[in-house]
């Protein structure tokens, strides 16, 4: 018989999620700190914008593909 495991309360789970979010939040990244202070140079901002633009373009395409799969999977078959 396997040992009994303690069940985490929803408050514990929420606290763990918040702690992880706070640890990895973008506000802690050096680039975003420099941006917030107004000290990030133009070339760094340009590189970030180009990479972020590519990310958004790719994400939109992938989310559209996932939505299409979900919609097609819910169609009744004859």
C-alpha positions, 0 to 999 in steps of 0.5 A: 500500500502506497504511503499517504500523501498530504493534500495541499490546500488551495491556499498553499497552491496559490501561494506557490504559484504567486512565489514562482511568478514573483521570482520569474517576473519580467520586472526583475529582468535587468533589461526591463529594469533599464527600460523602466529607468529610461537607460536602455539604449536604442539598439537594445530596444530595437533588437527587443522589438524585432524579437517580440514582433516575431514572437507575436507573429508566430504566436498568432499563427500557432493559436489560430492553428490550435483554435482551428483544430478545436473547432474542427474537432467539435464538428458533428460527423455524418 
